Amino acid sequence: MKKLRWGIIGAANIAKQQVIPAIQQVSNAEVVAIASLSGKAQQFANDFNIPNIYDTYESLIESPEVDAVYIALPNTHHKKWALAAIQVKKHVLCEKPIVMHASDLQELQSESNKHGVILMEAFMYRFHPQMAKAKELLAQGVIGDMLTIRSRLHFTMEDWGNDIRLNPNLGGGAFNDIGCYPLNAIHYLIEESPISVQALTGRSDKQVDTHVAVQLKYPSGILAQIDASFYAPMTQTIDIIGTKGTMQLPFAFRSDLNNHEGIIQYESNNEMYLITETANAYVEEIKAFQLAVENNELPSNYTEAQMLQQAIELEKINQLLH
């Protein structure tokens, strides 16, 4: 495959700290352009040797130098710029949540198929090998039939005055920002759609949800629990209880905070097991995206149908929370 030429839309921290470095670690990828309205584009260009700076998102999207775009904008801006890129036949990797409404994703997916480009939501944790290994072990029945799965992601918000994740007009809130990860992980591991959903907000003094809990029931009888907040120390676990044992993933979503090591601990038939899987989830995500471009097909571990399920359930839970 020839080198995929990336354009970066938005100068968010996630682009600077994780995604641009990941792209630059992939042999058949290069970052050739950046566009930002925040005034940070020049600094990004200097830091990462990006040759082209654009004053508008439109000019980057329309550039013949760009094959694919990574969108790192506030949540409510995702659809507009993803659609604009798709319609000029650019591949799109968009930060989560990719849309606020499931119908918007259906439109984007229809357009991406029409124009023959790849559209993928950036849930990098899915591409860390610990997730595939955990799913494989569950399928093997090492903990028996799954009864309950609890997935949680918390961190301590530092800037309560200016962080865009607290702005309701930009799709802010703890569930959109971090609760979406536990929801996504549950569906990755059990591959069912819930038949019952309950959602609660806890502590909050903002216009968005900042502390949430969700309970879901699935056709097989599995119960799932999610909690997320902007108040607690980093907590990023998946805990599963089965009829013959238990399983824990203590670094489920941000393995980069553990030297890129994902850990699976499980107890089966009174024996304890420990498995370690090491990889840079962001690099693996870029590799998977580029392979999808080459094959003109989304990766098997995050298909169109799975992306749509995520959007449907996210929208449903947000309606309950608000």
LINJO-V675578 format. One line per field, one symbol per residue. phi: phi as a letter, one per 30 degrees, with the letter a starting at -180 (. if undefined). psi: psi as a letter, one per 30 degrees, with the letter a starting at -180 (. if undefined). burial: b if it has 24 or more other ideal C-beta (glycine too) atoms within 12 Angstrom, else e. A space follows every 50 residues. Layout:
phi: ???
psi: ???
burial: ???
This chain:
phi: .dddcccccjcdeddddbddededccdcbaccabbbccicdddddddchd dbccdbdedddddddccbbccbceedcdeedddededcicdbccedddbc bddddeddddddddcibcbbddcdedcdddddddddddddidciddcbbb bbbbacdccdcbdddccddcidjddddbdddedddddddchbcdcabbbb cceabcdbdbabbbbbccedjdcbbbbaaccceebbcbbbcbdblbbbbd bdcbdddbhiccbccbcbhiccbbbcbcadddddddedddddddchaddd cadeddddeedddddddddddc
psi: klkkjkkkjkhleeeefeeeeeeffkehkkjflkkkgfgfeeeeeeeghk fkkkfleeeeefkffkekkkjhlleffeeefeeeeefghkkkjkllkelf keeeeeeeeeeeeefhlkkkkiiefffkfeeeeeeeeeefgfgakkekkk kkjlljkeifefkffgjffghaleeeefffeeeeeeeeffhlkkfkkkkk kbkkglflkfjlkkkkkleffkkkkkkklgfllkkhlkkkklfgalkkjf heeifffhhgkkkjklkkhgkkkkkkkkljeeeeeeeeeeeeeefhkllf gileeeeeeeeeeeeeeeeef.
burial: eeebbbbbbbbbebbbebbbebbbbbeebbbbbbbbeeebbeebbeebeb ebbbeebeebbebebbbbbbbbbbbebbbbbbbbbbbbbbbbbbbbbbbb bbebbbbbbebbeeeebbbbbbbbbbbbbbbbbbbebbeeebbeebbbbb bbbbbebeeeeebbbbeeebbbbbbbbbbbbbbbbbbbbbebbbeebebe beebeeebbbbbbbbbebeeebbbbbbbbbbeebbbbbbbbbeebbbbbb bbbbbbebebbbbbbbeeeeeeeeeebebbbbbbbbbbbbbbbeeeebbe bbebebbbbbbbbbbbbbebbe
